[in-house]
Amino acid sequence: MDEVKNNIIVPASDYPRVVVIGGGFAGISFIKTLRNKPVQVVLLDRNNYHLFQPLLYQVASCAIEPDSITFPLRKLFSRYTNFVFRMCEVLSVKPEQNRITTDKGSLTYDFLVVATGGKTNFFNLEQVKASSLDLKSIQASINIRSRILQNLERTVITTDPAEKDALTNFVVVGGGPAGVEMAGAIAEFKQHILPYDYPEINPDIFHIFLIEADTRILGTMSKESSLRALTELEKKGVIVLLKRAVLSYDHINVYLNTKETLHARTLVWTAGVTGQYPSGLHNLSDKQNNRLRTDRFNKVEGSDNIFAIGDVAFMTDDEFQQGHPMVAQVAIQQGHLLARNIINILQNKPLMLFKYKDKGTLATIGRNRAVAEIGKIKLKGYIAWLLWSLVHIVSISGFRNKVLVGWNWMWTYFTYDMGNQMIITKITDNKK
Ligand SMILES: Cc1cc2nc3c(=O)[nH]c(=O)nc-3n(C[C@H](O)[C@H](O)[C@H](O)COP(=O)(O)OP(=O)(O)OC[C@H]3O[C@@H](n4cnc5c(N)ncnc54)[C@H](O)[C@@H]3O)c2cc1C
């Protein structure tokens, strides 16, 4: 009786049940491919929306509204006859019982697909974790936006020059695409919003620092693109500090390994991502970056019916001996192939090996400026920016969201007016 009471109720079905944890890029690509196929798909997510993470930095920098990069999962699959959604936090997996437990009850599965993505990696820097802001969720991006605007409101009324300095210093840690795009967007904010919305503040006191431990930013791209991005950022006034690592941060002092100290009331950490998944699978994980080791069919090592796709999956082949990059295209392609392989399993057909097709890398550095690498083709400047804009509009879920983001960008492009400078949640120095 208890057992039944604690179960998550899903409609009865004669089909095998595939439980998917996570409605990110990997999860939704998997489900789309299984549309109305002879399986019951149960999607579990802690949120009721899909999040387009690549544009989080635009929410954080007041360029677009949070709603335009989120899409309701129920709406996304409303026409699917074999789809069930339950909003819950998945806590653990019991592989020997084919059962998962969640904060809302438990559920059995025939196949389990772990598509839980990653979380910010602070590399055990606990003080940095407690004092900084990350950029991994919609709440986090709204927090950054609030922090910037609150700090400016405080700057206007403070008379202490040292505090004024800290309030108007903005530090981004991590020179990957997320950090570069974040720093570039804040530079645009400084140029196009600050002088008009905050005429009391001299823009010259607003400093943006980008800190990278490596010898160059955008380390996964060619040296040419990385140099180009560096030049563009510096032209926009971003102070790029290479070969520096953050050792600690206490809400105001940023301590670097070079013994330098910066004073900043805002530090955004984009320097690392690590896998995340419910407990019960830990002994199956890759120790180095906490992703689940899988074979080339995305089957989690040591299991027959548990699969991992996207950021959480650690799959190697000759070309990707350290695993695939944690990017959306890998997640989408793995989701699609696994869905086809699940059908193959049910039909006793041979399975297809995963082979990643790299469609290229893009990073933007604000208006009209971007770098793009597609195979051997390298693009920069306006053309790369146009391509970046097109790729993102096409990739966002939902026609309404495409229109919203496209309209926002066009409006901002011609008017320089962003219009999202609202402090919706108040955020204190001690609160994330
Ligand atoms: C700021 C930023 C910028 C980026 N820019 C780019 C870019 O320009 N290009 C690119 O290709 N990639 C980019 N990425 C990476 C890209 O977003 C990820 O590779 C992609 O989201 C991975 O997809 P996924 O489905 O594996 O995981 P996610 O998209 O992270 O989805 C995981 C889902 O699982 C859910 N979940 C997790 N754990 C649980 C649980 N225990 N219970 C219930 N639900 C759970 C989450 O709520 C989420 O919906 C960026 C990422 C960030 C953070």
The ligand as a Gaussian input file, in Angstrom:
#p B3LYP/6-31G(d) Opt

LIG

0 1
 C       26.376000      30.487000     -19.951000
 C       26.465000      29.325000     -20.909000
 C       26.730000      29.556000     -22.245000
 C       26.814000      28.495000     -23.130000
 N       27.038000      28.753000     -24.457000
 C       27.047000      27.735000     -25.341000
 C       27.202000      27.988000     -26.726000
 O       27.338000      29.135000     -27.151000
 N       27.181000      26.920000     -27.578000
 C       27.021000      25.637000     -27.125000
 O       26.982000      24.702000     -27.924000
 N       26.881000      25.369000     -25.805000
 C       26.890000      26.380000     -24.919000
 N       26.731000      26.120000     -23.588000
 C       26.670000      24.715000     -23.142000
 C       25.290000      24.105000     -23.386000
 O       24.301000      24.927000     -22.826000
 C       25.289000      22.726000     -22.759000
 O       26.268000      21.938000     -23.392000
 C       23.921000      22.054000     -22.922000
 O       22.942000      22.778000     -22.219000
 C       23.960000      20.605000     -22.446000
 O       22.708000      20.045000     -22.608000
 P       22.197000      18.905000     -21.616000
 O       20.858000      18.497000     -22.104000
 O       23.251000      17.879000     -21.465000
 O       22.074000      19.605000     -20.197000
 P       21.223000      20.874000     -19.746000
 O       20.825000      21.703000     -20.887000
 O       22.004000      21.492000     -18.655000
 O       19.883000      20.244000     -19.154000
 C       19.858000      19.472000     -17.981000
 C       18.431000      19.413000     -17.458000
 O       18.372000      18.482000     -16.401000
 C       17.602000      18.984000     -15.336000
 N       18.088000      18.325000     -14.117000
 C       19.370000      18.187000     -13.708000
 N       19.450000      17.445000     -12.594000
 C       18.185000      17.106000     -12.274000
 C       17.601000      16.334000     -11.216000
 N       18.354000      15.752000     -10.278000
 N       16.258000      16.201000     -11.191000
 C       15.480000      16.779000     -12.133000
 N       15.982000      17.508000     -13.167000
 C       17.306000      17.656000     -13.230000
 C       17.864000      20.489000     -15.381000
 O       16.819000      21.215000     -14.762000
 C       17.946000      20.744000     -16.899000
 O       16.678000      21.038000     -17.429000
 C       26.649000      27.172000     -22.670000
 C       26.371000      26.932000     -21.322000
 C       26.286000      28.004000     -20.437000
 C       25.989000      27.733000     -18.984000

